[in-house]
Amino acid sequence: MLNQLKAMIQYLLPKQMLTVIFGWLAKKQLGIVTTWMIQGFSKLYKIDLSEAQISNVKEYKTFNDFFARELKQDARPIDASTNSVVMPADGVISQFGTIQDNLLLQAKGHFYTLDSLLACHPDMIKFFKNGAFATTYLSPKNYHRFHMPCDGTLREMIYVPGSLFSVSKATTECIANIFARNERVICLFETDFGPMAQILVGATIVGSIEVAWEGLITPPRDGIMKRWTYSGEVKLSKGEGMGCFKLGSTVITLFASNAIEFDSHLKIGDQVRVGQKLAERI
């Protein structure tokens, strides 16, 4: 009942307006006010700043600088096996498993389709039909940079405009098709494991989504789908940074059928970190 109430509130909230206001505030240099905001946020979410490259909150000029903070070089060891796929982000594994023909599990009782997630892109749908997926939820307390699960060469990127529903456990259990309704950035890579996609899902108060090779993708939010194609000039290594969110969101990772097998110890609800083993080559 409580989760349903939270979901109902999501429909009533002015999500776009809240996101614009917070995004504007988060990029302003407000001196002592910025420091107070960061201190309060860190205390509320029990954030461990000792692993950050900058551990003194007074050195962050904006809240965005703090939120997209980089970690010390050895803070996230990357599994070194050539056959392994690693976690792309810190967070919680909210779902993972096999794509049943065209259906992915969102939460108990809720499914959504590859067609809707991938904006009806025919080639990508063909690549990942009956494939494997893993959904990683990043809460406000998490480190908010996302990384490559394996070596890959970028072939295509698509920005899909959409809603900005919260992607917390409460809303994913109650709002149907939420990942395909929300704003997202789809990144398609060619890898030694076959095609791999990382879908970066926006949410309420996610001020921006950035990627390393193009910079800021959103905002602005002009409601237009955008597409970039690449000819091999963008190559990223396993564990290398892909980009960042400004506030909590979700990363969905897709592999083709019979490409990977998930780690036998992995369970829904697991707290995970960048670089830990997610799966291995079949």
Helices and strands as residue ranges (DSSP letters): H 2-12, H 15-26, H 32-45, G 49-51, G 57-59, H 63-67, E 84-86, E 91-98, E 103-107, E 110-113, H 114-117, H 122-128, E 132-138, E 145-147, E 152-160, H 169-172, H 178-181, E 184-191, E 194-201, E 209-211, E 215-218, E 226-229, E 235-236, E 241-245, E 249-255, E 260-262, E 271-272, E 277-281
